[in-house]
Amino acid sequence: MSKTIDVAADVKIIKADLENRKHASDIVKIVDLFARDPMGQDEPLEEEVRVDMIAEMKKIPTTMTYMAYLAEKALGIVTCFIGFSTFTASKTLKIHDVAVHPDARGMGVGTKLINKVKEEAEAMGCSKVTLEVRTDNPAKKLYEREGFEYGEPKWWFMKHELN
């Protein structure tokens, strides 16, 4: 992909319609590309996940996915979930996945997606936007540049696998 495109003018950010076959297919493709990356799981998505992803996303009513397109080519996605803060008694927006096509990285697509999420969160009356990031992920620079902070004290992401 040519790095001479004008992301600000040429790349459009839309809210995905999970009923739209093209949107659904593009989401799965971008997530699979991300899964193959070392910052993902360094291997492709399992076929069962590829098949079930959109149907399972539809079951979560707070799911919001934004997509970056250059004409008909999907360049990236951000998937978020609406949450709630008991400390502020207000909605929050948690960014779960940010994935940019490898050919479009470093062009500003991620920045444009993050800015759209922040705009939408503000319009919905959210008190904050949160995300998780691996310590070795180069995208940390993007998140820091876009105003995300680690906070004091530093928080740790913990998990307990069920499967």
C-alpha positions in Angstrom: 0.0 0.0 0.0 1.3 3.4 -0.9 2.3 5.5 2.1 1.3 8.6 0.1 -2.4 8.4 0.8 -3.9 11.3 2.8 -5.4 9.4 5.8 -7.2 12.5 7.1 -9.0 13.0 3.8 -9.1 9.6 2.2 -9.7 7.2 5.1 -13.3 7.1 6.4 -14.2 5.8 9.8 -17.6 4.1 10.1 -19.5 2.3 12.9 -19.7 -1.3 11.8 -23.0 -2.9 11.2 -22.6 -6.5 12.3 -25.5 -7.5 10.0 -23.6 -6.2 7.0 -21.7 -9.1 5.4 -18.8 -7.0 4.1 -18.3 -5.4 7.5 -18.5 -8.8 9.2 -16.0 -10.3 6.8 -13.6 -7.4 7.1 -13.7 -7.5 10.9 -12.8 -11.2 10.9 -10.0 -10.5 8.3 -8.5 -7.7 10.3 -8.7 -9.5 13.6 -7.1 -12.6 11.9 -4.2 -10.4 10.6 -3.8 -9.1 14.1 -3.9 -12.6 15.6 -1.0 -13.6 13.3 1.1 -10.7 14.6 3.5 -11.1 17.5 1.4 -8.6 19.4 -1.6 -10.8 18.9 -1.1 -14.5 19.4 1.5 -15.1 16.7 -0.8 -17.5 14.9 -4.0 -17.4 12.9 -7.4 -17.5 14.5 -8.8 -21.0 14.8 -11.4 -21.7 12.2 -14.2 -22.0 14.8 -13.4 -18.5 16.1 -13.4 -17.1 12.5 -16.8 -18.7 12.0 -18.4 -17.7 15.4 -16.8 -14.3 16.0 -19.5 -12.1 14.6 -22.5 -14.1 15.9 -20.9 -14.0 19.4 -20.2 -10.3 19.1 -23.9 -9.7 18.3 -24.8 -11.4 21.6 -23.1 -8.6 23.6 -25.4 -5.6 23.4 -22.7 -3.1 24.4 -20.3 -4.1 21.5 -19.3 -1.2 19.2 -16.8 -1.7 16.4 -15.4 1.2 14.3 -13.8 0.5 10.9 -11.3 2.4 8.8 -11.8 2.2 5.1 -9.8 3.4 2.1 -12.4 3.1 -0.6 -13.6 -0.5 -0.2 -10.4 -1.7 1.6 -10.6 -2.3 5.3 -7.5 -0.8 6.9 -8.3 -1.3 10.6 -10.8 -1.7 13.4 -11.4 -0.8 17.0 -13.8 -2.9 19.0 -15.1 -1.4 22.2 -17.6 -2.3 25.0 -19.6 0.0 27.0 -19.0 -0.4 30.7 -19.9 1.4 33.9 -17.8 3.2 36.6 -19.2 2.9 40.1 -16.8 5.7 41.2 -18.4 8.2 38.8 -21.8 6.6 38.3 -21.3 6.9 34.6 -20.7 4.9 31.4 -17.2 4.1 30.3 -15.9 2.8 27.0 -13.3 0.0 27.1 -11.3 -0.5 23.9 -10.7 -4.2 23.6 -9.0 -4.5 20.2 -7.2 -2.0 18.0 -6.0 -3.7 14.8 -4.5 -2.0 11.8 -3.7 -3.9 8.5 0.1 -4.5 8.4 0.3 -2.5 5.1 -1.3 0.5 6.8 0.6 0.7 10.0 2.4 4.0 10.7 0.1 6.0 8.4 -2.2 7.4 11.1 -5.1 5.0 10.7 -4.8 3.9 14.4 -4.8 7.6 15.4 -7.9 8.3 13.4 -9.7 5.2 14.9 -8.8 6.2 18.4 -10.0 9.7 17.9 -13.3 8.5 16.6 -13.7 6.3 19.7 -12.9 9.3 22.0 -15.5 11.4 20.1 -18.1 8.8 20.4 -17.4 8.2 24.1 -17.7 11.9 24.8 -21.0 12.1 22.9 -22.4 9.1 24.9 -21.5 10.8 28.2 -18.8 8.4 29.1 -16.4 9.4 32.0 -13.4 7.7 30.5 -12.0 5.5 27.7 -9.8 2.6 28.8 -7.6 0.1 27.1 -5.1 -2.7 27.9 -1.7 -2.8 26.2 1.2 -5.2 26.4 4.4 -3.7 27.7 6.3 -4.6 24.5 3.6 -3.3 22.1 4.9 -0.5 19.9 1.3 0.9 19.8 1.9 2.2 23.3 3.4 5.3 21.7 0.1 5.9 19.8 -1.9 5.5 23.0 0.4 7.8 25.0 0.3 10.4 22.2 -3.5 10.2 22.2 -3.6 11.0 26.0 -3.8 7.6 27.6 -2.0 7.4 30.9 -0.9 4.6 33.1 -2.1 6.3 36.3 -0.7 6.2 39.8 -0.5 3.7 41.2 0.1 1.6 38.1 -2.6 -0.9 37.4 -2.0 -4.5 36.4 -4.2 -6.5 34.0 -4.9 -9.9 35.4 -6.7 -12.8 33.9 -8.0 -16.2 34.9 -8.5 -18.5 31.8 -11.7 -20.6 31.9 -11.0 -22.8 28.9 
